[in-house]
Amino acid sequence: MKKKTDKRERRDGLRREYDLFKLKGGVRGKYISRYRAGTNLVLLSPDVAEYFPDEQSVNKALRALIHAAKGPLRRAR
């Protein structure tokens, strides 16, 4: 036989194991200015990320690619 589980929902929607006293000190809207300014985050695939230890190396590689792309256009024959 299956055990009956407590299906009643709590009024606050939180699980019993959450200690609300530990959640004090949060700041509402802490990152809103960054959000409004806009961000451009990308997730690199693990095999690509192996070659880039930090954001500066990614930017350097992309700038080199942009520079190479701005060179003379090669037309297909």
All heavy atoms as a GROMACS GRO file, in nm:
protein
  630
    1MET      N    1   0.083  -0.118   0.000
    1MET     CA    2   0.000   0.000   0.000
    1MET      C    3   0.088   0.124   0.000
    1MET      O    4   0.193   0.127   0.061
    1MET     CB    5  -0.089   0.003   0.125
    1MET     CG    6  -0.188  -0.112   0.129
    1MET     SD    7  -0.288  -0.105   0.278
    1MET     CE    8  -0.406   0.016   0.232
    2LYS      N    9   0.040   0.225  -0.067
    2LYS     CA   10   0.112   0.352  -0.070
    2LYS      C   11   0.082   0.432   0.054
    2LYS      O   12  -0.029   0.430   0.105
    2LYS     CB   13   0.072   0.433  -0.192
    2LYS     CG   14   0.121   0.377  -0.322
    2LYS     CD   15   0.085   0.470  -0.434
    2LYS     CE   16   0.133   0.416  -0.566
    2LYS     NZ   17   0.096   0.503  -0.676
    3LYS      N   18   0.184   0.502   0.100
    3LYS     CA   19   0.163   0.591   0.213
    3LYS      C   20   0.090   0.715   0.166
    3LYS      O   21   0.114   0.765   0.056
    3LYS     CB   22   0.296   0.634   0.273
    3LYS     CG   23   0.368   0.526   0.346
    3LYS     CD   24   0.493   0.586   0.408
    3LYS     CE   25   0.571   0.482   0.484
    3LYS     NZ   26   0.693   0.539   0.541
    4LYS      N   27   0.005   0.766   0.251
    4LYS     CA   28  -0.060   0.892   0.218
    4LYS      C   29   0.039   1.004   0.246
    4LYS      O   30   0.099   1.010   0.352
    4LYS     CB   31  -0.186   0.911   0.303
    4LYS     CG   32  -0.301   0.824   0.261
    4LYS     CD   33  -0.425   0.864   0.337
    4LYS     CE   34  -0.541   0.776   0.296
    4LYS     NZ   35  -0.662   0.813   0.367
    5THR      N   36   0.057   1.088   0.149
    5THR     CA   37   0.147   1.200   0.169
    5THR      C   38   0.064   1.324   0.196
    5THR      O   39  -0.051   1.335   0.154
    5THR     CB   40   0.236   1.223   0.046
    5THR    OG1   41   0.153   1.242  -0.067
    5THR    CG2   42   0.328   1.105   0.023
    6ASP      N   43   0.125   1.416   0.264
    6ASP     CA   44   0.056   1.540   0.299
    6ASP      C   45   0.049   1.628   0.175
    6ASP      O   46   0.148   1.684   0.131
    6ASP     CB   47   0.130   1.611   0.412
    6ASP     CG   48   0.054   1.730   0.466
    6ASP    OD1   49  -0.062   1.749   0.427
    6ASP    OD2   50   0.111   1.802   0.550
    7LYS      N   51  -0.069   1.640   0.116
    7LYS     CA   52  -0.087   1.715  -0.007
    7LYS      C   53  -0.131   1.859   0.019
    7LYS      O   54  -0.148   1.935  -0.072
    7LYS     CB   55  -0.191   1.648  -0.098
    7LYS     CG   56  -0.150   1.511  -0.146
    7LYS     CD   57  -0.048   1.523  -0.254
    7LYS     CE   58  -0.016   1.384  -0.307
    7LYS     NZ   59   0.082   1.384  -0.410
    8ARG      N   60  -0.151   1.892   0.145
    8ARG     CA   61  -0.195   2.028   0.175
    8ARG      C   62  -0.086   2.126   0.140
    8ARG      O   63   0.030   2.106   0.171
    8ARG     CB   64  -0.229   2.041   0.324
    8ARG     CG   65  -0.354   1.965   0.362
    8ARG     CD   66  -0.379   1.978   0.509
    8ARG     NE   67  -0.288   1.885   0.576
    8ARG     CZ   68  -0.236   1.902   0.696
    8ARG    NH1   69  -0.264   2.008   0.766
    8ARG    NH2   70  -0.155   1.813   0.748
    9GLU      N   71  -0.126   2.234   0.077
    9GLU     CA   72  -0.028   2.337   0.043
    9GLU      C   73  -0.019   2.437   0.156
    9GLU      O   74  -0.118   2.470   0.219
    9GLU     CB   75  -0.071   2.409  -0.085
    9GLU     CG   76  -0.053   2.326  -0.208
    9GLU     CD   77  -0.065   2.408  -0.334
    9GLU    OE1   78  -0.032   2.529  -0.329
    9GLU    OE2   79  -0.109   2.354  -0.433
   10ARG      N   80   0.100   2.482   0.178
   10ARG     CA   81   0.120   2.584   0.279
   10ARG      C   82   0.075   2.718   0.223
   10ARG      O   83   0.082   2.742   0.104
   10ARG     CB   84   0.267   2.589   0.317
   10ARG     CG   85   0.311   2.461   0.384
   10ARG     CD   86   0.456   2.469   0.422
   10ARG     NE   87   0.481   2.594   0.494
   10ARG     CZ   88   0.536   2.601   0.614
   10ARG    NH1   89   0.571   2.491   0.675
   10ARG    NH2   90   0.557   2.716   0.672
   11ARG      N   91   0.032   2.804   0.311
   11ARG     CA   92  -0.016   2.935   0.268
   11ARG      C   93   0.093   3.018   0.202
   11ARG      O   94   0.068   3.092   0.108
   11ARG     CB   95  -0.076   3.012   0.386
   11ARG     CG   96  -0.214   2.962   0.421
   11ARG     CD   97  -0.273   3.044   0.531
   11ARG     NE   98  -0.218   2.993   0.657
   11ARG     CZ   99  -0.206   3.063   0.767
   11ARG    NH1  100  -0.243   3.188   0.771
   11ARG    NH2  101  -0.157   3.009   0.876
   12ASP      N  102   0.216   3.008   0.251
   12ASP     CA  103   0.324   3.088   0.194
   12ASP      C  104   0.391   3.022   0.074
   12ASP      O  105   0.473   3.082   0.006
   12ASP     CB  106   0.429   3.122   0.300
   12ASP     CG  107   0.489   2.998   0.365
   12ASP    OD1  108   0.470   2.886   0.313
   12ASP    OD2  109   0.557   3.013   0.467
   13GLY      N  110   0.357   2.898   0.044
   13GLY     CA  111   0.411   2.829  -0.072
   13GLY      C  112   0.551   2.774  -0.054
   13GLY      O  113   0.608   2.719  -0.147
   14LEU      N  114   0.609   2.788   0.064
   14LEU     CA  115   0.744   2.738   0.088
   14LEU      C  116   0.741   2.600   0.153
   14LEU      O  117   0.646   2.565   0.221
   14LEU     CB  118   0.821   2.834   0.179
   14LEU     CG  119   0.848   2.972   0.123
   14LEU    CD1  120   0.914   3.060   0.228
   14LEU    CD2  121   0.936   2.966   0.000
   15ARG      N  122   0.846   2.527   0.134
   15ARG     CA  123   0.857   2.396   0.198
   15ARG      C  124   0.883   2.412   0.347
   15ARG      O  125   0.937   2.512   0.392
   15ARG     CB  126   0.972   2.318   0.134
   15ARG     CG  127   0.948   2.284  -0.010
   15ARG     CD  128   1.066   2.208  -0.063
   15ARG     NE  129   1.044   2.173  -0.202
   15ARG     CZ  130   1.130   2.107  -0.275
   15ARG    NH1  131   1.246   2.068  -0.222
   15ARG    NH2  132   1.104   2.078  -0.400
   16ARG      N  133   0.849   2.311   0.421
   16ARG     CA  134   0.869   2.315   0.565
   16ARG      C  135   1.015   2.330   0.605
   16ARG      O  136   1.047   2.392   0.705
   16ARG     CB  137   0.814   2.187   0.630
   16ARG     CG  138   0.667   2.190   0.648
   16ARG     CD  139   0.625   2.069   0.732
   16ARG     NE  140   0.498   2.025   0.678
   16ARG     CZ  141   0.475   1.910   0.619
   16ARG    NH1  142   0.570   1.822   0.607
   16ARG    NH2  143   0.356   1.881   0.572
   17GLU      N  144   1.106   2.272   0.524
   17GLU     CA  145   1.247   2.273   0.564
   17GLU      C  146   1.314   2.409   0.544
   17GLU      O  147   1.427   2.429   0.587
   17GLU     CB  148   1.325   2.164   0.490
   17GLU     CG  149   1.325   2.176   0.339
   17GLU     CD  150   1.217   2.094   0.271
   17GLU    OE1  151   1.116   2.061   0.334
   17GLU    OE2  152   1.236   2.063   0.153
   18TYR      N  153   1.249   2.502   0.478
   18TYR     CA  154   1.307   2.635   0.461
   18TYR      C  155   1.296   2.712   0.592
   18TYR      O  156   1.190   2.729   0.648
   18TYR     CB  157   1.238   2.713   0.351
   18TYR     CG  158   1.262   2.659   0.212
   18TYR    CD1  159   1.166   2.670   0.114
   18TYR    CD2  160   1.382   2.596   0.178
   18TYR    CE1  161   1.186   2.622  -0.013
   18TYR    CE2  162   1.403   2.546   0.052
   18TYR     CZ  163   1.305   2.560  -0.044
   18TYR     OH  164   1.326   2.512  -0.170
   19ASP      N  165   1.408   2.761   0.639
   19ASP     CA  166   1.412   2.841   0.760
   19ASP      C  167   1.409   2.988   0.720
   19ASP      O  168   1.509   3.043   0.674
   19ASP     CB  169   1.538   2.808   0.840
   19ASP     CG  170   1.543   2.881   0.974
   19ASP    OD1  171   1.450   2.957   1.005
   19ASP    OD2  172   1.641   2.859   1.047
   20LEU      N  173   1.297   3.052   0.738
   20LEU     CA  174   1.281   3.190   0.695
   20LEU      C  175   1.373   3.286   0.770
   20LEU      O  176   1.407   3.392   0.718
   20LEU     CB  177   1.135   3.234   0.710
   20LEU     CG  178   1.034   3.157   0.624
   20LEU    CD1  179   0.894   3.208   0.648
   20LEU    CD2  180   1.070   3.168   0.477
   21PHE      N  181   1.415   3.248   0.889
   21PHE     CA  182   1.504   3.335   0.964
   21PHE      C  183   1.643   3.343   0.901
   21PHE      O  184   1.715   3.439   0.917
   21PHE     CB  185   1.513   3.289   1.110
   21PHE     CG  186   1.384   3.306   1.183
   21PHE    CD1  187   1.303   3.198   1.210
   21PHE    CD2  188   1.341   3.432   1.221
   21PHE    CE1  189   1.182   3.214   1.275
   21PHE    CE2  190   1.220   3.449   1.287
   21PHE     CZ  191   1.140   3.340   1.314
   22LYS      N  192   1.681   3.241   0.825
   22LYS     CA  193   1.810   3.242   0.757
   22LYS      C  194   1.805   3.325   0.628
   22LYS      O  195   1.909   3.355   0.570
   22LYS     CB  196   1.854   3.100   0.723
   22LYS     CG  197   1.892   3.019   0.845
   22LYS     CD  198   1.937   2.881   0.805
   22LYS     CE  199   1.974   2.798   0.927
   22LYS     NZ  200   2.014   2.662   0.893
   23LEU      N  201   1.688   3.359   0.583
   23LEU     CA  202   1.674   3.434   0.458
   23LEU      C  203   1.674   3.585   0.478
   23LEU      O  204   1.654   3.660   0.384
   23LEU     CB  205   1.544   3.393   0.388
   23LEU     CG  206   1.534   3.247   0.346
   23LEU    CD1  207   1.398   3.218   0.286
   23LEU    CD2  208   1.644   3.212   0.248
   24LYS      N  209   1.697   3.631   0.598
   24LYS     CA  210   1.697   3.774   0.627
   24LYS      C  211   1.818   3.841   0.561
   24LYS      O  212   1.920   3.780   0.540
   24LYS     CB  213   1.700   3.801   0.778
   24LYS     CG  214   1.583   3.743   0.852
   24LYS     CD  215   1.458   3.818   0.818
   24LYS     CE  216   1.342   3.761   0.900
   24LYS     NZ  217   1.215   3.792   0.853
   25GLY      N  218   1.805   3.969   0.533
   25GLY     CA  219   1.917   4.046   0.481
   25GLY      C  220   1.922   4.056   0.329
   25GLY      O  221   2.011   4.121   0.275
   26GLY      N  222   1.831   3.994   0.259
   26GLY     CA  223   1.828   4.004   0.114
   26GLY      C  224   1.789   4.146   0.072
   26GLY      O  225   1.720   4.216   0.144
   27VAL      N  226   1.836   4.186  -0.044
   27VAL     CA  227   1.806   4.319  -0.094
   27VAL      C  228   1.722   4.305  -0.220
   27VAL      O  229   1.766   4.247  -0.319
   27VAL     CB  230   1.936   4.397  -0.125
   27VAL    CG1  231   1.904   4.533  -0.181
   27VAL    CG2  232   2.022   4.408   0.000
   28ARG      N  233   1.602   4.358  -0.216
   28ARG     CA  234   1.513   4.351  -0.331
   28ARG      C  235   1.563   4.445  -0.440
   28ARG      O  236   1.594   4.560  -0.416
   28ARG     CB  237   1.372   4.388  -0.290
   28ARG     CG  238   1.273   4.373  -0.402
   28ARG     CD  239   1.132   4.401  -0.351
   28ARG     NE  240   1.036   4.394  -0.456
   28ARG     CZ  241   0.964   4.286  -0.485
   28ARG    NH1  242   0.978   4.178  -0.413
   28ARG    NH2  243   0.878   4.288  -0.584
   29GLY      N  244   1.575   4.394  -0.562
   29GLY     CA  245   1.616   4.476  -0.675
   29GLY      C  246   1.764   4.509  -0.678
   29GLY      O  247   1.806   4.606  -0.740
   30LYS      N  248   1.845   4.427  -0.616
   30LYS     CA  249   1.989   4.452  -0.605
   30LYS      C  250   2.056   4.465  -0.743
   30LYS      O  251   2.147   4.545  -0.761
   30LYS     CB  252   2.052   4.340  -0.525
   30LYS     CG  253   2.200   4.352  -0.500
   30LYS     CD  254   2.247   4.239  -0.411
   30LYS     CE  255   2.394   4.244  -0.384
   30LYS     NZ  256   2.437   4.135  -0.296
   31TYR      N  257   2.012   4.388  -0.838
   31TYR     CA  258   2.076   4.384  -0.969
   31TYR      C  259   1.992   4.447  -1.079
   31TYR      O  260   2.022   4.430  -1.197
   31TYR     CB  261   2.110   4.240  -1.007
   31TYR     CG  262   2.205   4.176  -0.910
   31TYR    CD1  263   2.160   4.082  -0.817
   31TYR    CD2  264   2.339   4.210  -0.908
   31TYR    CE1  265   2.246   4.024  -0.727
   31TYR    CE2  266   2.426   4.152  -0.818
   31TYR     CZ  267   2.379   4.059  -0.729
   31TYR     OH  268   2.466   4.002  -0.639
   32ILE      N  269   1.889   4.523  -1.044
   32ILE     CA  270   1.800   4.578  -1.145
   32ILE      C  271   1.870   4.676  -1.238
   32ILE      O  272   1.841   4.680  -1.357
   32ILE     CB  273   1.674   4.643  -1.080
   32ILE    CG1  274   1.569   4.673  -1.186
   32ILE    CG2  275   1.711   4.768  -1.004
   32ILE    CD1  276   1.505   4.552  -1.243
   33SER      N  277   1.966   4.752  -1.188
   33SER     CA  278   2.035   4.848  -1.275
   33SER      C  279   2.116   4.775  -1.381
   33SER      O  280   2.120   4.817  -1.497
   33SER     CB  281   2.125   4.941  -1.193
   33SER     OG  282   2.222   4.868  -1.124
   34ARG      N  283   2.180   4.664  -1.344
   34ARG     CA  284   2.253   4.583  -1.443
   34ARG      C  285   2.157   4.524  -1.545
   34ARG      O  286   2.188   4.518  -1.663
   34ARG     CB  287   2.329   4.470  -1.374
   34ARG     CG  288   2.444   4.515  -1.291
   34ARG     CD  289   2.518   4.394  -1.241
   34ARG     NE  290   2.604   4.428  -1.130
   34ARG     CZ  291   2.673   4.340  -1.062
   34ARG    NH1  292   2.667   4.213  -1.093
   34ARG    NH2  293   2.748   4.379  -0.962
   35TYR      N  294   2.042   4.478  -1.497
   35TYR     CA  295   1.943   4.418  -1.587
   35TYR      C  296   1.894   4.522  -1.687
   35TYR      O  297   1.885   4.495  -1.806
   35TYR     CB  298   1.826   4.363  -1.505
   35TYR     CG  299   1.711   4.316  -1.589
   35TYR    CD1  300   1.717   4.195  -1.657
   35TYR    CD2  301   1.597   4.394  -1.601
   35TYR    CE1  302   1.612   4.153  -1.734
   35TYR    CE2  303   1.490   4.351  -1.678
   35TYR     CZ  304   1.499   4.231  -1.744
   35TYR     OH  305   1.395   4.189  -1.822
   36ARG      N  306   1.862   4.641  -1.637
   36ARG     CA  307   1.812   4.746  -1.726
   36ARG      C  308   1.917   4.793  -1.824
   36ARG      O  309   1.885   4.834  -1.935
   36ARG     CB  310   1.759   4.862  -1.643
   36ARG     CG  311   1.628   4.828  -1.577
   36ARG     CD  312   1.566   4.947  -1.509
   36ARG     NE  313   1.437   4.910  -1.453
   36ARG     CZ  314   1.386   4.964  -1.345
   36ARG    NH1  315   1.451   5.060  -1.282
   36ARG    NH2  316   1.270   4.924  -1.300
   37ALA      N  317   2.043   4.790  -1.784
   37ALA     CA  318   2.152   4.832  -1.873
   37ALA      C  319   2.170   4.732  -1.986
   37ALA      O  320   2.221   4.765  -2.092
   37ALA     CB  321   2.281   4.846  -1.795
   38GLY      N  322   2.125   4.610  -1.964
   38GLY     CA  323   2.137   4.506  -2.065
   38GLY      C  324   2.262   4.424  -2.046
   38GLY      O  325   2.365   4.474  -2.001
   39THR      N  326   2.252   4.301  -2.077
   39THR     CA  327   2.366   4.212  -2.069
   39THR      C  328   2.369   4.127  -2.194
   39THR      O  329   2.270   4.114  -2.264
   39THR     CB  330   2.356   4.118  -1.947
   39THR    OG1  331   2.236   4.043  -1.958
   39THR    CG2  332   2.358   4.194  -1.817
   40ASN      N  333   2.482   4.073  -2.222
   40ASN     CA  334   2.497   3.985  -2.336
   40ASN      C  335   2.579   3.865  -2.290
   40ASN      O  336   2.699   3.860  -2.308
   40ASN     CB  337   2.566   4.059  -2.451
   40ASN     CG  338   2.560   3.980  -2.579
   40ASN    OD1  339   2.496   3.876  -2.585
   40ASN    ND2  340   2.627   4.028  -2.680
   41LEU      N  341   2.512   3.771  -2.228
   41LEU     CA  342   2.579   3.652  -2.178
   41LEU      C  343   2.563   3.539  -2.277
   41LEU      O  344   2.457   3.524  -2.338
   41LEU     CB  345   2.519   3.610  -2.044
   41LEU     CG  346   2.529   3.710  -1.930
   41LEU    CD1  347   2.457   3.657  -1.808
   41LEU    CD2  348   2.674   3.737  -1.897
   42VAL      N  349   2.667   3.462  -2.292
   42VAL     CA  350   2.661   3.344  -2.377
   42VAL      C  351   2.719   3.226  -2.301
   42VAL      O  352   2.804   3.242  -2.214
   42VAL     CB  353   2.737   3.363  -2.511
   42VAL    CG1  354   2.673   3.471  -2.594
   42VAL    CG2  355   2.882   3.393  -2.487
   43LEU      N  356   2.674   3.109  -2.333
   43LEU     CA  357   2.726   2.988  -2.271
   43LEU      C  358   2.808   2.913  -2.375
   43LEU      O  359   2.756   2.875  -2.480
   43LEU     CB  360   2.610   2.900  -2.221
   43LEU     CG  361   2.650   2.768  -2.158
   43LEU    CD1  362   2.734   2.793  -2.033
   43LEU    CD2  363   2.526   2.689  -2.122
   44LEU      N  364   2.935   2.897  -2.345
   44LEU     CA  365   3.023   2.825  -2.436
   44LEU      C  366   3.008   2.675  -2.415
   44LEU      O  367   2.993   2.629  -2.302
   44LEU     CB  368   3.168   2.864  -2.412
   44LEU     CG  369   3.204   3.011  -2.431
   44LEU    CD1  370   3.350   3.033  -2.398
   44LEU    CD2  371   3.173   3.056  -2.572
   45SER      N  372   3.014   2.601  -2.521
   45SER     CA  373   3.013   2.455  -2.510
   45SER      C  374   3.140   2.413  -2.438
   45SER      O  375   3.244   2.478  -2.451
   45SER     CB  376   3.008   2.391  -2.648
   45SER     OG  377   2.889   2.428  -2.714
   46PRO      N  378   3.134   2.305  -2.362
   46PRO     CA  379   3.251   2.262  -2.285
   46PRO      C  380   3.377   2.244  -2.369
   46PRO      O  381   3.486   2.282  -2.325
   46PRO     CB  382   3.207   2.129  -2.223
   46PRO     CG  383   3.060   2.140  -2.214
   46PRO     CD  384   3.018   2.220  -2.334
   47ASP      N  385   3.364   2.190  -2.490
   47ASP     CA  386   3.483   2.169  -2.573
   47ASP      C  387   3.543   2.302  -2.619
   47ASP      O  388   3.665   2.314  -2.632
   47ASP     CB  389   3.452   2.079  -2.692
   47ASP     CG  390   3.344   2.136  -2.783
   47ASP    OD1  391   3.246   2.195  -2.732
   47ASP    OD2  392   3.357   2.122  -2.907
   48VAL      N  393   3.462   2.403  -2.639
   48VAL     CA  394   3.511   2.536  -2.677
   48VAL      C  395   3.570   2.606  -2.555
   48VAL      O  396   3.675   2.670  -2.562
   48VAL     CB  397   3.398   2.620  -2.740
   48VAL    CG1  398   3.444   2.762  -2.767
   48VAL    CG2  399   3.347   2.554  -2.866
   49ALA      N  400   3.503   2.594  -2.441
   49ALA     CA  401   3.546   2.661  -2.318
   49ALA      C  402   3.685   2.616  -2.272
   49ALA      O  403   3.755   2.691  -2.204
   49ALA     CB  404   3.443   2.638  -2.208
   50GLU      N  405   3.726   2.496  -2.311
   50GLU     CA  406   3.859   2.446  -2.275
   50GLU      C  407   3.970   2.538  -2.325
   50GLU      O  408   4.076   2.547  -2.265
   50GLU     CB  409   3.882   2.307  -2.332
   50GLU     CG  410   3.803   2.198  -2.265
   50GLU     CD  411   3.826   2.063  -2.329
   50GLU    OE1  412   3.921   2.048  -2.409
   50GLU    OE2  413   3.749   1.972  -2.299
   51TYR      N  414   3.945   2.608  -2.435
   51TYR     CA  415   4.046   2.692  -2.496
   51TYR      C  416   4.045   2.836  -2.442
   51TYR      O  417   4.132   2.916  -2.476
   51TYR     CB  418   4.027   2.696  -2.648
   51TYR     CG  419   4.055   2.563  -2.712
   51TYR    CD1  420   3.954   2.471  -2.732
   51TYR    CD2  421   4.184   2.528  -2.750
   51TYR    CE1  422   3.979   2.348  -2.788
   51TYR    CE2  423   4.212   2.406  -2.806
   51TYR     CZ  424   4.109   2.315  -2.826
   51TYR     OH  425   4.135   2.193  -2.882
   52PHE      N  426   3.946   2.871  -2.361
   52PHE     CA  427   3.932   3.007  -2.312
   52PHE      C  428   3.921   3.008  -2.160
   52PHE      O  429   3.816   2.982  -2.103
   52PHE     CB  430   3.808   3.072  -2.372
   52PHE     CG  431   3.812   3.078  -2.522
   52PHE    CD1  432   3.741   2.987  -2.598
   52PHE    CD2  433   3.889   3.174  -2.586
   52PHE    CE1  434   3.745   2.992  -2.736
   52PHE    CE2  435   3.894   3.180  -2.725
   52PHE     CZ  436   3.822   3.089  -2.800
   53PRO      N  437   4.031   3.040  -2.092
   53PRO     CA  438   4.030   3.038  -1.946
   53PRO      C  439   3.952   3.152  -1.882
   53PRO      O  440   3.911   3.143  -1.768
   53PRO     CB  441   4.178   3.046  -1.909
   53PRO     CG  442   4.243   3.113  -2.025
   53PRO     CD  443   4.163   3.071  -2.145
   54ASP      N  444   3.931   3.262  -1.957
   54ASP     CA  445   3.861   3.376  -1.899
   54ASP      C  446   3.795   3.459  -2.009
   54ASP      O  447   3.812   3.431  -2.128
   54ASP     CB  448   3.956   3.463  -1.816
   54ASP     CG  449   4.079   3.507  -1.894
   54ASP    OD1  450   4.073   3.513  -2.018
   54ASP    OD2  451   4.181   3.535  -1.831
   55GLU      N  452   3.721   3.562  -1.969
   55GLU     CA  453   3.647   3.642  -2.067
   55GLU      C  454   3.740   3.723  -2.157
   55GLU      O  455   3.708   3.748  -2.273
   55GLU     CB  456   3.547   3.734  -1.998
   55GLU     CG  457   3.609   3.843  -1.914
   55GLU     CD  458   3.506   3.927  -1.843
   55GLU    OE1  459   3.460   3.885  -1.737
   55GLU    OE2  460   3.472   4.034  -1.897
   56GLN      N  461   3.856   3.764  -2.105
   56GLN     CA  462   3.949   3.841  -2.187
   56GLN      C  463   3.999   3.759  -2.306
   56GLN      O  464   4.012   3.812  -2.417
   56GLN     CB  465   4.070   3.889  -2.103
   56GLN     CG  466   4.036   3.997  -2.005
   56GLN     CD  467   3.977   3.943  -1.875
   56GLN    OE1  468   3.985   3.823  -1.847
   56GLN    NE2  469   3.916   4.030  -1.796
   57SER      N  470   4.024   3.631  -2.286
   57SER     CA  471   4.072   3.547  -2.395
   57SER      C  472   3.963   3.527  -2.500
   57SER      O  473   3.992   3.523  -2.620
   57SER     CB  474   4.124   3.414  -2.343
   57SER     OG  475   4.021   3.342  -2.280
   58VAL      N  476   3.839   3.519  -2.457
   58VAL     CA  477   3.728   3.506  -2.552
   58VAL      C  478   3.718   3.634  -2.634
   58VAL      O  479   3.707   3.631  -2.757
   58VAL     CB  480   3.594   3.478  -2.479
   58VAL    CG1  481   3.478   3.483  -2.575
   58VAL    CG2  482   3.600   3.346  -2.407
   59ASN      N  483   3.722   3.749  -2.566
   59ASN     CA  484   3.712   3.876  -2.637
   59ASN      C  485   3.827   3.896  -2.735
   59ASN      O  486   3.807   3.944  -2.847
   59ASN     CB  487   3.707   3.992  -2.537
   59ASN     CG  488   3.574   3.998  -2.466
   59ASN    OD1  489   3.471   3.964  -2.521
   59ASN    ND2  490   3.577   4.044  -2.342
   60LYS      N  491   3.947   3.858  -2.694
   60LYS     CA  492   4.063   3.871  -2.782
   60LYS      C  493   4.045   3.787  -2.909
   60LYS      O  494   4.073   3.834  -3.020
   60LYS     CB  495   4.190   3.827  -2.707
   60LYS     CG  496   4.317   3.846  -2.784
   60LYS     CD  497   4.437   3.806  -2.700
   60LYS     CE  498   4.565   3.817  -2.780
   60LYS     NZ  499   4.682   3.774  -2.701
   61ALA      N  500   3.999   3.663  -2.893
   61ALA     CA  501   3.978   3.575  -3.008
   61ALA      C  502   3.868   3.628  -3.099
   61ALA      O  503   3.882   3.628  -3.222
   61ALA     CB  504   3.942   3.435  -2.960
   62LEU      N  505   3.761   3.679  -3.041
   62LEU     CA  506   3.653   3.733  -3.123
   62LEU      C  507   3.695   3.859  -3.197
   62LEU      O  508   3.657   3.880  -3.312
   62LEU     CB  509   3.529   3.759  -3.037
   62LEU     CG  510   3.458   3.634  -2.987
   62LEU    CD1  511   3.345   3.672  -2.891
   62LEU    CD2  512   3.404   3.553  -3.103
   63ARG      N  513   3.774   3.943  -3.131
   63ARG     CA  514   3.824   4.064  -3.199
   63ARG      C  515   3.915   4.027  -3.316
   63ARG      O  516   3.911   4.092  -3.422
   63ARG     CB  517   3.898   4.152  -3.100
   63ARG     CG  518   3.803   4.226  -3.007
   63ARG     CD  519   3.876   4.326  -2.919
   63ARG     NE  520   3.780   4.387  -2.829
   63ARG     CZ  521   3.769   4.358  -2.700
   63ARG    NH1  522   3.848   4.268  -2.645
   63ARG    NH2  523   3.678   4.418  -2.626
   64ALA      N  524   3.996   3.923  -3.299
   64ALA     CA  525   4.082   3.877  -3.408
   64ALA      C  526   3.996   3.825  -3.524
   64ALA      O  527   4.027   3.852  -3.641
   64ALA     CB  528   4.178   3.769  -3.359
   65LEU      N  529   3.892   3.756  -3.492
   65LEU     CA  530   3.802   3.704  -3.595
   65LEU      C  531   3.732   3.818  -3.668
   65LEU      O  532   3.720   3.817  -3.792
   65LEU     CB  533   3.699   3.610  -3.532
   65LEU     CG  534   3.600   3.544  -3.626
   65LEU    CD1  535   3.672   3.455  -3.726
   65LEU    CD2  536   3.499   3.462  -3.547
   66ILE      N  537   3.687   3.918  -3.593
   66ILE     CA  538   3.623   4.035  -3.655
   66ILE      C  539   3.722   4.106  -3.747
   66ILE      O  540   3.688   4.144  -3.859
   66ILE     CB  541   3.570   4.131  -3.547
   66ILE    CG1  542   3.452   4.067  -3.474
   66ILE    CG2  543   3.531   4.265  -3.607
   66ILE    CD1  544   3.412   4.140  -3.346
   67HIS      N  545   3.846   4.123  -3.700
   67HIS     CA  546   3.948   4.189  -3.780
   67HIS      C  547   3.974   4.111  -3.909
   67HIS      O  548   3.986   4.169  -4.017
   67HIS     CB  549   4.076   4.204  -3.699
   67HIS     CG  550   4.186   4.272  -3.773
   67HIS    ND1  551   4.184   4.406  -3.802
   67HIS    CD2  552   4.302   4.223  -3.826
   67HIS    CE1  553   4.294   4.438  -3.869
   67HIS    NE2  554   4.366   4.328  -3.884
   68ALA      N  555   3.982   3.980  -3.899
   68ALA     CA  556   4.006   3.897  -4.017
   68ALA      C  557   3.889   3.904  -4.114
   68ALA      O  558   3.907   3.906  -4.235
   68ALA     CB  559   4.031   3.752  -3.974
   69ALA      N  560   3.769   3.912  -4.061
   69ALA     CA  561   3.651   3.917  -4.147
   69ALA      C  562   3.640   4.050  -4.220
   69ALA      O  563   3.582   4.058  -4.328
   69ALA     CB  564   3.525   3.894  -4.063
   70LYS      N  565   3.698   4.156  -4.163
   70LYS     CA  566   3.693   4.287  -4.226
   70LYS      C  567   3.797   4.302  -4.337
   70LYS      O  568   3.797   4.400  -4.409
   70LYS     CB  569   3.714   4.398  -4.122
   70LYS     CG  570   3.595   4.419  -4.034
   70LYS     CD  571   3.620   4.536  -3.942
   70LYS     CE  572   3.499   4.564  -3.858
   70LYS     NZ  573   3.522   4.677  -3.766
   71GLY      N  574   3.884   4.205  -4.350
   71GLY     CA  575   3.988   4.210  -4.453
   71GLY      C  576   3.924   4.200  -4.591
   71GLY      O  577   3.801   4.198  -4.606
   72PRO      N  578   4.009   4.192  -4.696
   72PRO     CA  579   3.954   4.182  -4.831
   72PRO      C  580   3.865   4.059  -4.846
   72PRO      O  581   3.896   3.951  -4.796
   72PRO     CB  582   4.077   4.173  -4.920
   72PRO     CG  583   4.193   4.160  -4.831
   72PRO     CD  584   4.151   4.185  -4.690
   73LEU      N  585   3.754   4.078  -4.910
   73LEU     CA  586   3.662   3.967  -4.932
   73LEU      C  587   3.718   3.871  -5.036
   73LEU      O  588   3.773   3.914  -5.138
   73LEU     CB  589   3.526   4.019  -4.979
   73LEU     CG  590   3.448   4.102  -4.879
   73LEU    CD1  591   3.320   4.154  -4.943
   73LEU    CD2  592   3.414   4.021  -4.756
   74ARG      N  593   3.707   3.746  -5.010
   74ARG     CA  594   3.750   3.645  -5.105
   74ARG      C  595   3.626   3.593  -5.176
   74ARG      O  596   3.531   3.551  -5.115
   74ARG     CB  597   3.820   3.530  -5.033
   74ARG     CG  598   3.945   3.576  -4.962
   74ARG     CD  599   4.009   3.460  -4.892
   74ARG     NE  600   4.119   3.509  -4.812
   74ARG     CZ  601   4.183   3.438  -4.724
   74ARG    NH1  602   4.147   3.312  -4.703
   74ARG    NH2  603   4.282   3.489  -4.655
   75ARG      N  604   3.631   3.598  -5.305
   75ARG     CA  605   3.515   3.554  -5.383
   75ARG      C  606   3.536   3.412  -5.431
   75ARG      O  607   3.647   3.373  -5.467
   75ARG     CB  608   3.492   3.646  -5.503
   75ARG     CG  609   3.460   3.786  -5.456
   75ARG     CD  610   3.421   3.871  -5.571
   75ARG     NE  611   3.402   4.007  -5.522
   75ARG     CZ  612   3.293   4.075  -5.540
   75ARG    NH1  613   3.194   4.026  -5.608
   75ARG    NH2  614   3.283   4.198  -5.493
   76ALA      N  615   3.429   3.337  -5.429
   76ALA     CA  616   3.436   3.199  -5.476
   76ALA      C  617   3.455   3.198  -5.627
   76ALA      O  618   3.401   3.281  -5.698
   76ALA     CB  619   3.309   3.124  -5.437
   77ARG      N  620   3.532   3.106  -5.676
   77ARG     CA  621   3.557   3.099  -5.820
   77ARG      C  622   3.464   3.004  -5.886
   77ARG      O  623   3.415   2.912  -5.852
   77ARG     CB  624   3.700   3.055  -5.848
   77ARG     CG  625   3.797   3.157  -5.802
   77ARG     CD  626   3.936   3.110  -5.834
   77ARG     NE  627   4.030   3.204  -5.774
   77ARG     CZ  628   4.153   3.209  -5.807
   77ARG    NH1  629   4.202   3.128  -5.896
   77ARG    NH2  630   4.233   3.294  -5.750
   0.00000   0.00000   0.00000
